[in-house]
Amino acid sequence: MRIMFVVSHYYPYIGGVEYVVKSVAERLVKRGHDVTVLCGEPNINSPREEHVNGVHVFRWPVWSPGDAYHIPKMMDKLKNWLLNTAKRCDVIHIHSIHSVLTAYSLDVLKNCKVYKVLTPHYHGTGHTTFRRILWQIWRRYVKRALDYVDLVHAVSDLESRLVFKDFNVESVIIGHGVEEWLSEINWSPSNYVMYSGRIEKYKNVHRLANIVKILNDMGFNLELKIFGNGSYATRLIRYLKKLKIKYEFKPSQPYNEYITYLSRASLFGLLSQKEAYGLTVNEANAIGTPVVVVEPWGLNFSGRSRTLITQLSKSDEELAKEIATFLGEAGEQPRAEVPSWNQVVDAYIKKLYYLRGN
């Protein structure tokens, strides 16, 4: 097959959606498929073409204030490029409806005969007052665009329900995978709690810090390690200094280093208000690192061992007590079984792409 992915950023940019596309694209190439990626790049003035691990990558100049929106420059030129490239494709797979680049590409291609798959990575709304207001308008635009998609792919039951509620569209559900070699990594805990991901207020890293402080008051001796970037980083650092707990704060780490840190964490915490899935939870589960997540999106991981699913409505004190009990039990539980990316790619081919050309 000849497949084109459209995504807001691509490797070496570190981000969840970008990592998903890279994981799938490179495995498709290894199976003999011809894969192109169109992505946004905020630091260039003209389109740039390259090959990355066999994937043909086109980086398009975008304007990304606050690392958001990904508004393409030279829209007329992009339109012509998309229409010409689509003629040579069997499948176009668009990732994320939270980016102008991806939504614009879908709009340009709406009348093309090429088979179109959309993975929205949708969690219902924006995460600031301004973005929530924008979503009231943007949601109508997205709803019209969905009329021209052949198939919608959701990454979880929760996302599927949200897509149906807000857009009245059914979706095929395929979750995310993990690197095959993670099954060879053993959990070897040190005394730290870890978070890795975007640093935004809705991620509730400050609440995780509160919980670490309470756990230490209960007799634990834990450090908090935070890896990521985002608009809330400066305020979070100020908060951590006032809280007076031991912490380490670094930018997003290269994947292998991140996995090493993850394998040594006593606990991985993701207390985010909204997630479509939670890739880091998958990876922690695969290694065997205990994880705490919250409803409703945390229910994606129901039935997995070493995974505490709780509610943000609880106080920090209640959460700390619950986590203390969990940490005493998790090490005795077996490691969870998590699908590999190769298994996920098998599902993509069978359930998402097999209808191409219809």
SULCORDA-V265086 format. One record per pair of residues at least 24 apart in sequence whose ideal C-beta (glycine too) atoms are under 10 Angstrom apart, sorted by the first residue. I is the first residue (numbers start at 0). GAP is how many residues later the second one is. Records with the same first field share a line. If there is no record, write none. Layout:
I: GAP + GAP
This chain:
0: 27 + 30 + 31 + 32 + 33 + 34 + 88 + 89 + 90 + 114 + 348 + 352 + 355
1: 31 + 32 + 33 + 34 + 83 + 86 + 87 + 88 + 89 + 90 + 112 + 354
2: 25 + 26 + 30 + 31 + 32 + 33 + 34 + 86 + 87 + 88 + 89 + 90 + 112 + 114 + 345 + 346 + 350 + 353
3: 30 + 31 + 32 + 33 + 34 + 52 + 54 + 78 + 81 + 82 + 84 + 85 + 86 + 87 + 88 + 89 + 90 + 101 + 105 + 110
4: 30 + 31 + 32 + 33 + 34 + 50 + 52 + 86 + 87 + 88 + 89 + 90 + 97 + 112 + 114
5: 30 + 31 + 32 + 33 + 34 + 52 + 54 + 76 + 86 + 87 + 88 + 89 + 90 + 93 + 95 + 96 + 97 + 98 + 99 + 100 + 103 + 110 + 112
6: 30 + 31 + 32 + 33 + 63 + 86 + 87 + 88 + 89 + 92 + 94 + 95 + 98 + 112 + 114
7: 31 + 32 + 54 + 56 + 59 + 60 + 61 + 62 + 87 + 88 + 90 + 91 + 92 + 93 + 94 + 113
8: 30 + 31 + 32 + 33 + 50 + 53 + 55 + 58 + 61 + 87 + 90 + 92
9: 27 + 28 + 29 + 30 + 31 + 42 + 45 + 47 + 48 + 49
10: 26 + 28 + 41 + 42 + 44 + 46 + 244
11: 40 + 242
12: 26 + 27 + 28 + 29 + 54 + 239
13: 182 + 183 + 213 + 214 + 215 + 237 + 238 + 239 + 240 + 241 + 244
14: 52 + 81 + 182 + 183 + 214 + 237 + 264
15: 80 + 105 + 160 + 181 + 182 + 259 + 260 + 261 + 262 + 263 + 264
16: 78 + 79 + 81 + 82 + 85 + 102 + 104 + 138 + 259 + 262
17: 77 + 78
18: 157 + 236 + 260 + 322
19: 75 + 76 + 99 + 101 + 135 + 156 + 157 + 257 + 259 + 321 + 324
20: 34 + 72 + 74 + 75 + 98
21: 30 + 31 + 33 + 35 + 233 + 319
22: 153 + 154 + 155 + 156 + 256 + 317 + 318 + 319 + 321 + 322
23: 69 + 71 + 95 + 152 + 153 + 317 + 320 + 321 + 324 + 325 + 328
24: 27 + 28 + 29 + 30 + 31 + 32 + 68 + 320
25: 26 + 27 + 28 + 29 + 315 + 319
26: 150 + 153 + 313 + 314 + 315 + 317 + 318 + 319 + 321
27: 26 + 27 + 65 + 317 + 320 + 321 + 325
28: 24 + 25 + 26 + 27
29: 24 + 312 + 315
30: 311 + 314 + 315 + 318
32: 57 + 58 + 312 + 316 + 320
33: 54 + 55 + 56
34: 56 + 58
35: 49 + 52 + 53 + 56
36: 56 + 58
37: 34 + 40 + 43 + 44 + 47 + 54 + 56 + 63 + 64 + 67
38: 31 + 56 + 60 + 62 + 63
39: 24 + 29 + 30 + 31 + 32 + 33 + 59 + 60 + 61 + 62
40: 29
41: 25 + 28 + 29 + 31
43: 29
44: 28 + 29
45: 27 + 28 + 31
46: 26 + 27 + 30 + 31 + 34
57: 27
59: 41 + 45
61: 37 + 38 + 39
62: 37 + 38
63: 35 + 36 + 37
65: 62 + 164 + 165
66: 131 + 162 + 163 + 164
67: 30 + 31 + 32 + 58 + 59 + 60 + 63 + 163
68: 29 + 30 + 31 + 32 + 62 + 65
69: 26 + 28 + 29 + 30 + 31 + 32 + 33 + 34
70: 28 + 29 + 30 + 33
71: 27 + 28 + 29 + 30 + 32 + 33
74: 25 + 29 + 33
77: 26 + 27 + 30
78: 25 + 26 + 28 + 29 + 30
79: 28
80: 24 + 27
81: 24 + 25 + 26 + 27 + 30
82: 25 + 26 + 28 + 29
84: 24 + 29
85: 26 + 27 + 28 + 30
86: 25 + 26 + 27
87: 26
88: 25 + 26 + 27 + 267
89: 24 + 25 + 263 + 266 + 267
90: 24 + 25 + 26 + 59 + 60 + 257 + 258 + 261 + 262 + 263 + 264 + 265 + 266
91: 24 + 25 + 26 + 57 + 58 + 264
92: 24 + 25 + 26 + 58 + 60 + 255 + 259 + 260
93: 24 + 25 + 26 + 51 + 55 + 59
94: 24 + 25 + 26 + 58
95: 24 + 25 + 26 + 180
96: 24 + 25 + 41 + 42 + 44 + 45 + 46 + 48 + 49 + 66 + 70
97: 24 + 25 + 28 + 33 + 37 + 40 + 44 + 178
99: 38 + 41
101: 43
102: 35 + 38 + 39 + 42
103: 37 + 41
104: 40
105: 36 + 39 + 40 + 42 + 43
106: 34 + 37 + 38 + 41
108: 36 + 39 + 40
109: 34 + 35 + 36 + 37 + 38 + 39
110: 37
111: 36
112: 244
113: 36 + 242 + 243
114: 34 + 35 + 36 + 237 + 238 + 239 + 240 + 241 + 242 + 243
115: 29 + 32 + 33 + 34 + 35 + 36 + 240
116: 32 + 33 + 34 + 35 + 36 + 55 + 231 + 235 + 236 + 238 + 239
117: 24 + 27 + 28 + 30 + 31 + 32 + 33 + 34 + 35 + 36 + 45 + 51 + 53
118: 32 + 33 + 34 + 35 + 36 + 40 + 52 + 53 + 55 + 157 + 229 + 233
119: 26 + 29 + 32 + 33 + 34 + 35 + 39 + 40 + 42 + 43 + 46 + 47 + 49 + 51 + 156
120: 32 + 33 + 34 + 38 + 154 + 155 + 156
121: 30 + 32 + 33 + 36 + 37 + 38 + 40 + 41 + 44 + 45 + 49 + 152 + 154
122: 33 + 35 + 36 + 39 + 79 + 149 + 150 + 151 + 152 + 153 + 154 + 173 + 174
123: 34 + 35 + 38 + 39 + 41 + 42 + 149 + 150 + 152 + 173
124: 37 + 41 + 148 + 149
125: 76 + 148
126: 71 + 73 + 74 + 75 + 76 + 104 + 105 + 145 + 146 + 147
127: 72 + 73 + 74 + 103
134: 31
138: 27 + 28
141: 24 + 25
142: 24 + 25 + 26
149: 202 + 205 + 206 + 207 + 208
150: 200 + 201 + 202 + 204 + 205 + 207
151: 200
152: 194 + 195 + 198 + 199
153: 122 + 123
154: 120 + 121 + 122 + 123 + 124 + 145 + 189
155: 119 + 120 + 121 + 122 + 141 + 143 + 144 + 145
156: 139 + 140 + 142 + 143 + 145
157: 116 + 117 + 118 + 119 + 137 + 138 + 139 + 140 + 141 + 142
158: 116 + 117 + 118 + 138 + 141
160: 135
161: 112 + 114 + 134 + 135
162: 113
171: 175 + 176 + 179 + 180
172: 174 + 178
173: 165 + 169 + 170 + 171 + 172 + 173 + 174 + 176 + 177 + 178
174: 102 + 104 + 107 + 125 + 126 + 163 + 164 + 169 + 172
175: 100 + 101 + 102 + 103 + 105 + 106 + 107 + 124 + 162 + 163 + 165 + 168
176: 102 + 105 + 106 + 109 + 161 + 162 + 163 + 164 + 165 + 166 + 167 + 168 + 169 + 170
177: 81 + 101 + 104 + 105 + 106 + 107 + 108 + 109 + 160 + 161 + 162 + 163 + 165 + 166
178: 76 + 77 + 80 + 104 + 107 + 161 + 162 + 163
179: 106 + 160 + 161 + 162 + 163
180: 78 + 105 + 159
181: 77 + 80 + 81 + 100 + 101 + 102 + 103 + 104 + 105 + 106 + 156 + 158
182: 103 + 104 + 105 + 152 + 154 + 155 + 157
183: 103
184: 74 + 75 + 77 + 78 + 98 + 101 + 102 + 103 + 104
185: 77 + 101 + 102 + 149
186: 75 + 76 + 77 + 78 + 79 + 97 + 100 + 101 + 102 + 103 + 119 + 143 + 144 + 148
187: 72 + 75 + 76 + 77 + 99 + 100 + 101
188: 74 + 75 + 76 + 77 + 78 + 99 + 100 + 101 + 138 + 141 + 142
189: 32 + 33 + 35 + 71 + 73 + 74 + 75 + 76
190: 25 + 29 + 30 + 31 + 32 + 55 + 73 + 74 + 75
191: 29 + 30 + 31 + 32 + 33 + 54 + 55 + 56 + 69 + 72 + 73 + 74 + 75
192: 27 + 29 + 30 + 31 + 32 + 33 + 52 + 54 + 72 + 73 + 74 + 75 + 76 + 97 + 99 + 130 + 134
193: 29 + 30 + 31 + 32 + 33 + 54 + 64 + 67 + 68 + 70 + 71 + 72 + 73 + 74 + 75 + 76 + 86 + 90 + 95 + 97
194: 29 + 30 + 31 + 32 + 33 + 54 + 70 + 72 + 73 + 74 + 75 + 76 + 77 + 85
195: 29 + 30 + 31 + 32 + 54 + 56 + 57 + 62 + 65 + 66 + 69 + 72 + 74 + 83 + 84 + 87 + 88
196: 29 + 30 + 31 + 32 + 33 + 55 + 73 + 75 + 78 + 81 + 82 + 83
197: 30 + 31 + 32 + 33 + 34 + 35 + 54 + 74
198: 27 + 28 + 29 + 30 + 31 + 32 + 33 + 34 + 35 + 36 + 37 + 38 + 50 + 52 + 53
199: 28 + 29 + 30 + 31 + 32 + 33 + 36 + 72 + 73
200: 29 + 30 + 31 + 34 + 35 + 72
201: 30 + 69 + 70 + 71 + 72 + 73
202: 25 + 27 + 29 + 33 + 66 + 67 + 68 + 69 + 70 + 71 + 72
203: 65 + 66 + 67 + 68 + 69 + 90 + 108
204: 25 + 27 + 28 + 31 + 34 + 35 + 44 + 64 + 65 + 66 + 67
205: 26 + 29 + 30 + 33 + 34 + 37 + 65 + 110
206: 62 + 64 + 87 + 105 + 108 + 109 + 112
207: 59 + 60 + 61 + 62 + 63 + 84 + 108 + 111 + 115
208: 27 + 30 + 31 + 34 + 36 + 38 + 60 + 107
209: 29 + 33 + 35 + 105 + 106 + 107 + 109 + 110
210: 56 + 58 + 60 + 81 + 105 + 106 + 107 + 108 + 109 + 110 + 111 + 112 + 113
211: 28 + 31 + 33 + 34 + 35 + 55 + 57 + 104 + 108 + 111
212: 27 + 30 + 31 + 32 + 33 + 103 + 107
213: 31 + 101 + 102 + 103 + 104 + 105 + 106 + 107 + 109 + 110
214: 30 + 51 + 52 + 104 + 105 + 106 + 108 + 109 + 112
215: 29 + 30 + 104
216: 100 + 103
217: 99 + 102 + 103 + 105 + 106
218: 105
219: 46 + 47 + 100 + 103 + 104 + 107
220: 25
221: 24 + 25 + 43 + 44 + 45 + 105
222: 24 + 25 + 42 + 43
223: 24 + 25 + 45
224: 24 + 25 + 28 + 36 + 37 + 39 + 40 + 43
225: 24 + 25
226: 24 + 25 + 26 + 30 + 31 + 34 + 35 + 53
227: 24 + 25
254: 28
257: 25
258: 24 + 25 + 27 + 28
260: 28
261: 24 + 25 + 27 + 29
262: 24 + 25 + 26
263: 25
264: 24 + 25 + 26
265: 24 + 61 + 64 + 65
266: 24 + 25 + 39 + 41 + 56 + 59 + 60 + 63
267: 24 + 25 + 38 + 39
268: 24 + 25 + 39 + 50 + 54
269: 24 + 27 + 28
270: 27 + 39 + 41 + 45 + 48
271: 25 + 26 + 40
272: 24 + 39
274: 25
275: 24
276: 24
280: 26 + 55 + 57
281: 54 + 56 + 57
282: 55
283: 52 + 54
284: 50 + 51 + 52 + 53
285: 49 + 50 + 51 + 52 + 53 + 54
286: 48 + 49 + 51
287: 42 + 43 + 45 + 46 + 47 + 48
288: 41 + 46
289: 33 + 36 + 37 + 39 + 40 + 41 + 43
290: 35 + 39 + 45
291: 27 + 30 + 31 + 34 + 35 + 38
293: 25
300: 35 + 37
302: 33
303: 29 + 31 + 32 + 33 + 34
304: 25 + 27 + 28 + 29 + 30 + 31 + 32
305: 24 + 25 + 26 + 27 + 28 + 29 + 30
306: 26 + 29
